[in-house]
Amino acid sequence: MDTLVRMRSFLQVVQSGGFSAAARDLGRSKALISKYVGELEDELGARLLNRTTRQLSLTEAGQVFYREATDILQRIDDLHDSITDTHQAARGLLRVSAPRSMGDDLLNLAIMDFVVAEPDISIDLKLEDRFVDLVDEGYDVAIRVTELTDSSLIARKLYPVRGVVCATPAVIEKFGMPKRPQDLAQVPCIIDTNYRFRANWGFQEGGSRVSVPVKGRVEVNSAASAREAAIRDLGFLRTPESFVHRDLAEGRLVEVLQEFQPDDQAIYAVYPHRRHLSGKVRAFVDFLAKWFQNARKRGDLC
C-alpha cells in the first residue's frame, strides 16, 4: 500500500509539472509529496527525477518507471472499478438454499417473480429440507423457517409465521387432548430434524419459555414427510401453520396447545456478511421482503 501511494505521488508530480502543483492537486503538503517520491527512489535504488530550482525532468530510469507505473496503476484502477461495479450491481449468479416444502409452493412464486424482475441475475436454487452451511457450501442466501437463535449469520425477517402442534382426530381420541406442553412427552410425536431444536419443542407458558423433550417412531428431515406421517395417525406434529393450513381447514388435522405457541417464529433470509453486501444479495432480500409484505396485504398468506 505504501508503494502504491508513493507511485501515485510520483506520477502526479510528473503530470502536474512539479511538487507544489502536485501537492495542490492531491490536497497534501509539498513536504509530504517530496517525502513519498524520495522514499520511492530509495526503495528502487535509483533517481527518478532531476531536480533544479527552476525545472524538473525525468531521468532515464524515471522515464521507464513512469511509463510502466502508469500502466500498472491504470490496471489496478480498472480492476477496482470492475469489482466494485460487479459487487454493488444486481447481477451475477445467486446461489439460494430453501426448504423444499416452501420452495415447491409459496417461495417458488416469489423467487421466479424476482428472476423476471432482475434480468441480470441468474438463480441456482437448491430445495432441500436441511440446514446448509452457507460459507462452506458456497451459498449466497438461505431461506429458513425457524425460531432464530444467536448466530454468526445475518438474518432478515421476511414474514412472521405461526407454529402449530397438530394431530389427526384419531390420534387425539387415542391419546387424549394435551392440556399443557408437558403432556407431549407422554405421547408419540413426529420429529422433523430440520427443526432447530429437533426433539426439544419450545413453548411459552406463564410468561416463561419451556422446553419439552418429545419422542416417537418417526424422525424425518422433510416437512412434507412429517406432514404425511401426521396424516397417517403416527403422532403429534410441530410445524409452521402454512405447511398444514389446508389440512387444518378441512379437518384432517386438529391444532392443540394453541395458547402456548411462541410468537417469535418467522421466515428469514439468512446470509453470511453484512459488510460489503453484494448487490445481487441485497436486491434479492429486499425483493422478498417487499413480496411477502404485498402478499400479506392481498390476503395470499395465512
C-alpha positions as CSV (number, residue, x, y, z in Angstrom):
1,M,0.0,0.0,0.0
2,D,2.9,2.4,0.8
3,T,4.4,1.6,-2.6
4,L,1.2,2.5,-4.4
5,V,0.9,5.8,-2.6
6,R,4.5,6.6,-3.5
7,M,3.9,5.6,-7.1
8,R,0.8,7.8,-7.4
9,S,2.6,10.7,-5.8
10,F,5.5,10.3,-8.3
11,L,3.1,10.2,-11.3
12,Q,1.2,13.3,-10.1
13,V,4.5,15.2,-9.8
14,V,5.3,14.4,-13.4
15,Q,1.8,15.1,-14.6
16,S,1.4,18.4,-12.7
17,G,4.9,19.6,-13.6
18,G,6.3,20.0,-10.1
19,F,6.0,19.2,-6.4
20,S,4.0,22.3,-5.5
21,A,1.4,21.7,-8.2
22,A,1.2,18.0,-7.4
23,A,0.6,18.9,-3.7
24,R,-2.3,21.2,-4.6
25,D,-3.8,18.6,-7.0
26,L,-3.6,15.9,-4.4
27,G,-4.6,18.1,-1.5
28,R,-1.5,17.3,0.5
29,S,1.6,19.2,1.6
30,K,4.6,19.7,-0.7
31,A,6.8,18.2,2.0
32,L,4.8,15.0,2.2
33,I,4.8,14.6,-1.6
34,S,8.5,15.2,-1.7
35,K,9.0,12.6,1.1
36,Y,6.9,10.0,-0.8
37,V,8.9,10.5,-4.0
38,G,12.2,10.3,-2.1
39,E,11.1,7.1,-0.4
40,L,10.2,5.6,-3.7
41,E,13.7,6.4,-5.1
42,D,15.3,4.9,-2.0
43,E,13.1,1.8,-2.4
44,L,14.2,1.4,-6.1
45,G,17.7,2.5,-5.5
46,A,17.6,4.8,-8.5
47,R,17.0,8.5,-9.1
48,L,13.8,9.2,-11.0
49,L,13.8,13.0,-11.2
50,N,16.3,15.6,-11.9
51,R,15.5,18.5,-9.6
52,T,16.7,22.0,-10.0
53,T,15.4,25.2,-8.6
54,R,13.7,26.1,-11.9
55,Q,12.7,22.9,-13.5
56,L,12.0,19.2,-13.1
57,S,12.9,16.4,-15.6
58,L,12.8,12.6,-15.7
59,T,15.9,10.6,-15.6
60,E,16.3,7.7,-17.9
61,A,15.2,5.4,-15.1
62,G,12.3,7.8,-14.3
63,Q,11.0,7.6,-17.9
64,V,10.9,3.8,-17.8
65,F,9.3,3.8,-14.4
66,Y,6.8,6.5,-15.3
67,R,5.7,4.5,-18.4
68,E,5.3,1.2,-16.6
69,A,3.8,2.7,-13.4
70,T,1.2,4.5,-15.4
71,D,0.1,1.2,-17.0
72,I,0.2,-0.7,-13.6
73,L,-1.9,1.9,-11.7
74,Q,-4.4,2.1,-14.6
75,R,-4.9,-1.7,-14.5
76,I,-5.3,-1.5,-10.7
77,D,-7.9,1.2,-11.0
78,D,-9.7,-0.7,-13.8
79,L,-9.8,-3.8,-11.6
80,H,-11.1,-1.9,-8.6
81,D,-13.9,-0.3,-10.7
82,S,-14.8,-3.7,-12.2
83,I,-15.1,-5.5,-8.8
84,T,-16.9,-2.5,-7.3
85,D,-19.4,-2.4,-10.2
86,T,-20.0,-6.2,-10.2
87,H,-20.3,-6.3,-6.4
88,Q,-22.7,-3.4,-6.0
89,A,-24.8,-4.0,-9.1
90,A,-27.6,-6.5,-9.1
91,R,-26.0,-9.0,-11.4
92,G,-24.3,-12.4,-11.5
93,L,-25.1,-15.9,-10.2
94,L,-27.1,-16.1,-7.0
95,R,-27.0,-19.4,-5.1
96,V,-30.0,-19.9,-2.8
97,S,-31.0,-22.7,-0.4
98,A,-34.6,-23.1,0.7
99,P,-36.9,-25.7,2.3
100,R,-38.5,-28.0,-0.3
101,S,-41.9,-27.7,1.3
102,M,-41.8,-24.0,0.9
103,G,-39.9,-23.9,-2.4
104,D,-42.4,-26.1,-4.2
105,D,-45.2,-23.7,-3.4
106,L,-45.1,-20.2,-1.9
107,L,-41.4,-19.4,-2.2
108,N,-41.2,-20.6,-5.8
109,L,-43.6,-17.8,-6.8
110,A,-41.6,-15.1,-5.0
111,I,-38.2,-16.3,-6.5
112,M,-39.5,-16.6,-10.0
113,D,-41.0,-13.1,-9.8
114,F,-37.6,-12.0,-8.7
115,V,-35.9,-13.7,-11.7
116,V,-38.3,-11.9,-14.0
117,A,-37.7,-8.6,-12.4
118,E,-33.9,-8.9,-12.4
119,P,-32.7,-10.0,-15.9
120,D,-29.0,-9.6,-15.0
121,I,-29.2,-12.2,-12.2
122,S,-29.1,-16.0,-12.6
123,I,-30.5,-18.3,-10.0
124,D,-29.2,-21.6,-8.7
125,L,-32.0,-22.7,-6.3
126,K,-31.5,-25.8,-4.2
127,L,-34.6,-27.1,-2.5
128,E,-33.7,-29.4,0.4
129,D,-35.0,-29.8,3.9
130,R,-31.8,-29.4,5.8
131,F,-29.7,-26.6,7.3
132,V,-26.9,-25.9,4.8
133,D,-23.6,-24.3,5.8
134,L,-23.7,-21.1,3.7
135,V,-20.0,-20.4,3.9
136,D,-18.6,-24.0,3.4
137,E,-21.1,-24.9,0.7
138,G,-20.9,-21.6,-1.2
139,Y,-24.5,-20.3,-0.8
140,D,-25.3,-16.6,-1.0
141,V,-28.6,-16.8,0.8
142,A,-30.7,-19.4,2.7
143,I,-34.4,-19.1,3.4
144,R,-35.3,-20.6,6.8
145,V,-38.4,-21.1,8.7
146,T,-37.4,-21.3,12.4
147,E,-37.0,-19.6,15.7
148,L,-33.8,-17.8,15.1
149,T,-31.1,-18.2,17.7
150,D,-27.9,-16.2,18.1
151,S,-25.6,-16.8,15.1
152,S,-22.7,-15.5,13.2
153,L,-25.0,-15.2,10.2
154,I,-27.1,-12.2,9.4
155,A,-30.8,-12.6,9.2
156,R,-33.6,-10.5,7.6
157,K,-37.1,-11.2,8.8
158,L,-39.3,-11.6,5.8
159,Y,-42.6,-12.8,7.3
160,P,-43.9,-13.9,10.7
161,V,-45.2,-17.4,10.8
162,R,-47.3,-19.2,13.4
163,G,-46.2,-22.6,14.6
164,V,-48.7,-25.3,15.4
165,V,-48.9,-28.6,17.1
166,C,-51.4,-30.8,15.5
167,A,-52.6,-34.4,15.1
168,T,-55.4,-36.3,13.4
169,P,-58.7,-36.7,15.3
170,A,-57.9,-40.4,15.6
171,V,-54.6,-39.7,17.4
172,I,-56.3,-37.2,19.7
173,E,-59.0,-39.7,20.5
174,K,-56.5,-42.5,21.2
175,F,-54.0,-40.5,23.4
176,G,-56.2,-37.6,24.6
177,M,-56.1,-33.9,24.1
178,P,-52.9,-32.4,25.5
179,K,-53.7,-29.7,28.1
180,R,-50.1,-28.5,28.7
181,P,-47.0,-28.7,26.7
182,Q,-45.5,-31.2,29.1
183,D,-48.2,-33.7,28.1
184,L,-46.4,-34.2,24.7
185,A,-43.6,-36.0,26.5
186,Q,-46.1,-38.9,27.1
187,V,-47.4,-39.3,23.6
188,P,-45.9,-40.2,20.2
189,C,-44.5,-37.2,18.3
190,I,-43.2,-36.8,14.8
191,I,-39.7,-35.3,14.8
192,D,-38.6,-33.1,11.9
193,T,-34.8,-33.0,12.3
194,N,-34.7,-29.7,10.3
195,Y,-36.4,-28.0,13.2
196,R,-33.7,-26.1,15.1
197,F,-34.2,-27.9,18.4
198,R,-35.3,-31.3,16.9
199,A,-36.8,-33.3,19.8
200,N,-37.0,-30.4,22.2
201,W,-40.1,-28.4,21.4
202,G,-40.3,-24.8,22.8
203,F,-43.4,-23.2,24.2
204,Q,-44.5,-20.2,26.1
205,E,-46.1,-20.8,29.4
206,G,-46.9,-18.3,32.1
207,G,-44.6,-15.7,30.5
208,S,-41.7,-18.1,30.5
209,R,-40.1,-20.3,27.9
210,V,-40.4,-24.0,28.4
211,S,-38.8,-26.8,26.5
212,V,-40.4,-30.2,26.2
213,P,-38.4,-33.3,25.2
214,V,-40.5,-35.4,22.8
215,K,-40.1,-38.8,21.2
216,G,-41.7,-41.0,18.6
217,R,-41.2,-43.7,16.0
218,V,-40.9,-41.3,13.1
219,E,-37.9,-39.0,12.6
220,V,-37.5,-37.3,9.2
221,N,-35.7,-34.4,7.6
222,S,-38.6,-33.3,5.5
223,A,-41.6,-31.2,6.4
224,A,-43.6,-32.9,3.7
225,S,-42.7,-36.4,5.1
226,A,-43.5,-35.2,8.6
227,R,-46.9,-34.0,7.4
228,E,-47.6,-37.3,5.7
229,A,-46.7,-39.1,8.9
230,A,-49.2,-37.0,10.9
231,I,-51.9,-37.6,8.3
232,R,-51.3,-41.3,8.7
233,D,-52.0,-41.2,12.5
234,L,-48.4,-41.6,13.6
235,G,-48.3,-38.9,16.2
236,F,-48.4,-35.2,17.0
237,L,-46.6,-32.9,14.7
238,R,-44.9,-29.5,15.3
239,T,-44.7,-27.4,12.1
240,P,-45.4,-23.9,10.7
241,E,-49.1,-23.4,10.1
242,S,-48.5,-22.6,6.4
243,F,-47.4,-26.2,5.8
244,V,-50.7,-27.7,7.1
245,H,-53.3,-24.9,6.8
246,R,-55.4,-26.9,4.3
247,D,-55.3,-29.9,6.5
248,L,-56.5,-27.8,9.5
249,A,-59.2,-26.1,7.5
250,E,-60.5,-29.4,6.1
251,G,-60.3,-31.2,9.4
252,R,-57.7,-33.8,8.6
253,L,-55.5,-32.3,11.4
254,V,-56.6,-30.6,14.6
255,E,-54.5,-28.0,16.3
256,V,-53.7,-28.4,20.0
257,L,-52.0,-26.2,22.6
258,Q,-52.6,-23.1,20.6
259,E,-52.3,-20.8,23.6
260,F,-48.8,-22.0,24.3
261,Q,-47.2,-21.3,20.9
262,P,-44.3,-18.8,21.0
263,D,-44.7,-15.7,18.8
264,D,-41.1,-15.4,17.6
265,Q,-41.1,-17.7,14.6
266,A,-40.7,-16.3,11.1
267,I,-39.4,-16.8,7.6
268,Y,-35.9,-15.4,7.4
269,A,-33.4,-14.7,4.7
270,V,-30.0,-15.6,6.1
271,Y,-26.7,-14.6,4.6
272,P,-23.1,-14.6,5.8
273,H,-22.0,-11.0,5.8
274,R,-23.4,-7.5,6.3
275,R,-20.3,-5.5,5.4
276,H,-19.8,-5.1,1.6
277,L,-23.1,-6.9,1.0
278,S,-23.2,-7.7,-2.8
279,G,-25.8,-6.0,-4.9
280,K,-27.4,-9.3,-6.0
281,V,-27.9,-10.4,-2.4
282,R,-29.3,-7.0,-1.3
283,A,-31.6,-6.9,-4.3
284,F,-32.9,-10.5,-3.6
285,V,-33.5,-9.9,0.1
286,D,-35.2,-6.6,-0.4
287,F,-37.4,-8.0,-3.1
288,L,-38.5,-11.0,-0.9
289,A,-39.3,-8.7,2.0
290,K,-41.5,-6.5,-0.2
291,W,-43.0,-9.5,-1.9
292,F,-44.1,-11.1,1.3
293,Q,-45.4,-7.8,2.6
294,N,-47.6,-7.3,-0.5
295,A,-48.7,-10.9,-0.4
296,R,-49.9,-10.5,3.1
297,K,-51.8,-7.3,2.2
298,R,-53.6,-9.2,-0.6
299,G,-54.5,-12.0,1.8
300,D,-52.4,-14.6,0.0
301,L,-50.7,-15.7,3.2
302,C,-52.2,-17.2,6.2
